Amino acid sequence: MDVLDGMPHLPGGLAALPPPAIPRDNPQTQAKINLGRMLFFDKSLSLDHSMSCATCHDPAKAYSDGLAKAVGIHHRALARRTPSLLNIAYNPFQFWDGRAKTLEEQALIPMLGRSEMGMPDPHALRARIEKDPEYRRRFREVFGREVNMPDIERAIAAFERTLVTPNSAFDRYASGDKHALTDRQKRGLILFIGKAACSQCHNGPNFTDNKFHSLGFFPGQKNDPDLGYFIASKKPADRHAFKTPSLRSATQQSYFMHNGSVSSLARVINFYNDGGGSGFKSKLLFQLHLTDAEQADLLAFLSALAGRVPDSPSK
């Protein structure tokens, strides 16, 4: 423990969360954030007025939905798990397959998704917003012009950039408070950067390499029609590869992996301990030979990454 506590910098770039980068063409203002929040929670921006962004990204569920797989408009089951939006301001790619490169680019994709919020086209979405005099007033106040699609994207992205979770126990530890972690959590951190090799992919302040990896097929699965990052990259090696999620909100989630196929973090750890799934998978995966006690220590460390959820009922 003394060696760990004495490290001026942790391996893998693990560190406290810095403030997120703000793009020059979309500076943060409180009025813009408030407008983005209003759009985010507005069910009238779905085809049948039944869903908002917050329906699937619920603050009470760490900005996910607590389901194994997402459910869209008309109760349509979707193929992937709803990822948490916590700390997405740090991601250079959005969605499990990385098809959007900025928060602005991703903001309207679910609204216009036929099986998600169902709006038929951008014109219909803009018209829905323009009907509301309060929206018209706010857009003029924030942007100095009438409602338009790029400003809708900018407002939602500005709100999403506030969904950060600093000041976790790990952040306090990495910032110098060596009593912020328990001995069990410190043992888990040592495993995380050592024997368990978690930091090969879950590194940096947001505990993700922001890359795409194939984990193999999960137990009971013989094939996966979801091609993952291949959809964006078109490279055969990226078939069934998915973005490494941040671990900062992991203990606040109910299901794991891109398809929600694992129902607890303990089972996730066991999956990696066994060397991942079957078939083609990343060369970074191998059997870890962790004992039950070591797996428990690793799980304890992951609990130290959870920070306060913005806009949650406990706020």
Secondary structure, DSSP 8 states (H G I E B T S, - for coil): -HHHHT-SS-GGG----------TTS---HHHHHHHHHHHT-GGGSTTS---HHHHSBGGGTTB-SSSS-B-GGG-B-SS-----TTGGG-SSBSTT--BSSHHHHTTHHHH-TTTT----HHHHHHHHHT-HHHHHHHHHHHSS---HHHHHHHHHHHHTT------HHHHHHTT-TTSS-HHHHHHHHHHHTTT-GGGTS-TTTT----EE---B-TT-S-----BTHHHH--GGGTTBEE---STTGGG-S-BSTT--B--HHHHHHHHHTTS-BSS--TT-------HHHHHHHHHHHHTT----TT-TT-
